[in-house]
Amino acid sequence: MSVLNSFGGLVSSIIASVLMLVFGILSFFITVFIVDVGAGLAGHSPSADFVALAAAILAAGVIVAGASPMAGLGEEDA
């Protein structure tokens, strides 16, 4: 039975990793759209490499902030 439990843990880890990768890519595309629209509203027309760089920095910052142990400090246990 422990082999089946280990295999189940492995499968769940693989599924979680794939989902995190998909959500990371999706958030990057959404951030690229937001940066591009924001630059357009500000009257700028940056090249695609600067838009991708800004989106990558913002997406990485959000991912790191979400994984930070400081993220749960505001929660109160009942």
C-alpha positions in Angstrom: 0.0 0.0 0.0 2.8 2.4 0.6 3.9 2.1 -3.0 0.5 3.2 -4.1 0.5 6.2 -1.7 4.0 7.2 -3.0 2.8 7.0 -6.6 -0.3 9.1 -5.7 1.9 11.7 -4.1 4.1 11.8 -7.2 1.2 12.2 -9.5 -0.3 15.0 -7.4 3.0 16.8 -7.3 3.3 16.6 -11.1 -0.3 17.9 -11.6 0.4 20.7 -9.1 3.6 21.6 -11.0 1.9 21.7 -14.3 -0.9 23.8 -13.0 1.5 26.3 -11.4 3.4 26.5 -14.7 0.2 27.2 -16.7 -1.0 29.8 -14.2 2.4 31.5 -14.3 2.4 31.7 -18.1 -1.2 33.0 -18.0 -0.4 35.7 -15.5 2.6 36.7 -17.7 0.4 37.1 -20.7 -2.2 39.1 -18.7 0.7 41.3 -17.4 2.0 41.9 -20.9 -1.5 43.0 -22.0 -1.7 45.4 -19.0 1.7 46.9 -19.6 1.1 47.4 -23.3 -2.3 49.0 -22.7 -0.9 51.2 -19.9 1.9 52.4 -22.1 -0.6 53.1 -24.8 -2.7 55.2 -22.5 0.4 57.1 -21.4 1.2 57.9 -25.0 4.3 55.7 -25.2 5.0 53.1 -27.8 7.7 50.9 -26.3 9.2 48.0 -28.3 8.1 44.5 -27.6 11.3 43.6 -25.7 10.7 46.4 -23.1 7.1 45.3 -22.7 8.2 41.7 -22.1 10.9 42.8 -19.7 8.5 45.0 -17.7 5.9 42.2 -17.6 8.5 39.6 -16.5 9.7 41.8 -13.7 6.1 42.5 -12.5 5.1 38.8 -12.8 8.2 37.6 -10.9 7.6 40.2 -8.2 4.0 39.0 -7.7 5.1 35.3 -7.6 7.8 36.1 -5.1 5.5 38.2 -2.9 2.9 35.4 -3.0 5.4 32.8 -1.8 6.8 35.1 0.9 6.3 33.9 4.5 5.4 37.5 5.3 2.2 37.1 3.2 0.2 35.5 6.0 1.1 38.0 8.7 -2.2 39.9 8.4 -4.4 36.9 9.0 -5.9 36.3 12.4 -6.7 32.8 13.8 -10.1 32.5 15.3 
